[in-house]
Amino acid sequence: METVTKVQVIEPYLLEITFSNGVSRQVDLEGELYGEVFEPLREPGFFSQARLDPELGTVVWPNGADFSPEFLYHYQSKTRANA
C-alpha cells in the first residue's frame, strides 16, 4: 500500500501529492467535497489547511477530514471546464 509522503495545495481543491513509491500527481477533489465532514473543505481558506499526517500516511484537515491514501492514489480527477 502506497502512502502519501508530501502534499502541496496548488489551488482550491487541487493538491499535488507525492506517494511513497515516488509517484507524484495532481488530484482535484472538488467533486468529492460533500457530506458533513467534507463540506467545510469547499471553503478555499479551509481547504488550504491540508497537511500531511505522517502517522496515517495521508492528507488531513483540522476538522478530522481525510481521504485514504489508496483513494488518492487511484482517484481519477474530473476534468475542470477551464483546464
C-alpha positions in Angstrom: 0.0 0.0 0.0 1.4 3.4 -1.0 1.2 6.2 1.4 1.4 10.0 1.0 4.8 11.4 1.7 4.3 15.0 0.6 1.3 17.3 -0.1 1.0 20.8 -1.5 -2.1 22.8 -2.2 -1.9 24.1 -5.8 -5.2 26.0 -5.8 -8.6 25.5 -4.2 -9.5 21.8 -4.3 -6.3 20.8 -6.2 -3.4 19.0 -4.4 0.0 17.9 -5.7 0.6 14.6 -3.9 3.8 12.5 -3.7 3.5 8.9 -2.7 5.9 6.5 -1.0 6.8 4.9 -4.4 7.9 8.3 -5.8 4.8 8.8 -8.0 3.6 12.4 -8.0 0.2 13.5 -9.3 -2.3 16.3 -9.1 -5.6 15.4 -7.5 -8.7 17.6 -8.0 -11.0 16.9 -5.1 -13.7 19.4 -5.9 -16.2 16.7 -6.9 -15.7 14.8 -3.6 -16.4 17.6 -1.1 -19.9 16.6 0.0 -21.3 15.3 3.3 -20.9 16.5 6.8 -17.1 16.0 7.1 -16.1 17.3 3.7 -18.5 20.2 3.2 -16.2 22.6 5.2 -13.4 21.9 2.7 -15.5 23.8 0.0 -14.3 27.0 1.6 -11.0 27.7 -0.1 -9.3 29.0 3.0 -10.2 25.9 4.9 -9.2 23.6 2.1 -5.7 25.3 2.0 -5.1 23.9 5.5 -4.4 20.5 4.1 -1.4 18.8 5.6 0.4 15.5 5.7 -0.3 13.3 8.7 2.8 11.0 8.7 1.2 8.5 11.1 -1.8 8.0 8.8 0.3 8.4 5.6 -2.3 10.7 4.1 -3.7 14.2 3.7 -5.8 15.6 6.6 -7.6 18.8 7.6 -8.2 20.4 11.0 -11.8 19.1 11.3 -10.7 15.5 11.0 -11.5 15.1 7.3 -9.1 12.9 5.4 -9.0 10.7 2.3 -7.4 7.3 2.4 -4.0 7.1 0.6 -5.5 4.3 -1.7 -8.3 6.6 -2.7 -5.9 9.4 -3.5 -3.5 7.2 -5.4 -6.2 5.7 -7.6 -8.6 8.7 -7.9 -9.2 10.0 -11.4 -9.9 13.7 -11.1 -12.8 15.0 -13.2 -11.5 17.4 -15.9 -12.1 21.0 -15.0 -14.0 23.1 -17.5 -11.3 25.7 -17.7 -8.4 23.3 -17.6 
